Amino acid sequence: MGHIKQTRSGRWQLTLVNKLLPKGRTWLTFDSEPEAQTYSSQAEKWLAAGLVPPELADPTPRDRAEL
C-alpha cells in the first residue's frame, strides 16, 4: 500500500511497502499529489499481480558497474 505525504519543499513523497520490492520499501517524489496517486495505484496493481514495476526493480550487477 502506498502512503503519500507532502514534504517541506512542497513536493509529494510516495512510500511503497511490499516484500517484492528491493529492501521491502521504496520512496518516490512527485511534483503533484495526483501524480503520486496515479503512480501509487499503478504500482499497487503490478505488486498485487506479483510483479515489480520495471523502474523499481533492483539493477543487475552489470547495471551497477555502468553507473
N, C-alpha and C positions, 0 to 999 in steps of 0.2 A: 504494500500500500504506500502511496506517495503522500508526503507531508509538505505543504507549501507554506512558506513564510516570507515576509518582506524583510530585506536586510537594511542596515543603516544607510547604505548608499542609494536605497530606493529600488534596487533590483529585486528579483524574486528568486528564492532558493527552493529547489525541489530536492527532497531527500527520499530515495527509494531504498527499501529494505527488503531483501529476498535472498534466500540461500543460494540461488542460482547466480547471483551477481558476484564478481570478483570481490573478495573480502566481505561479502554479505551485505554491503550497503554502498551507495554512491550518492554524491551531491552534484547537482547541476544548477547553473544560474541562467536566468532568463530576464529579458528586458520588461516583460509584462506578465501579469497574472494569467491571462487567458492562454498565453504561450505555454506557461508552466503546466496549466491544467490539461491542455491538449496533449502535451508530451507525456504527462503522467498517465493519462488514460490509454494512450497507445502503448507505452512501455508495460503497463499492467496487463494488457491483453497478450503481449508477447510472453511475459513471465507466466501468466496463467496457462498458456499453452505449453509451458516447459521449455521455452526458448529465451535466450538472452538477446536483447536488441544488439545488432552488429556494432553500433557505435559505443556500446558499453562492455563489449567482450574484452577480456584480458588480451593484450597484444602478445603475439608469439615471441619466443626469444629472438627470432630473426628481426622482427619489427623493432624490438628494443635496441638491437645493435645499430639499427639505422637512425635512431633518434639521436 
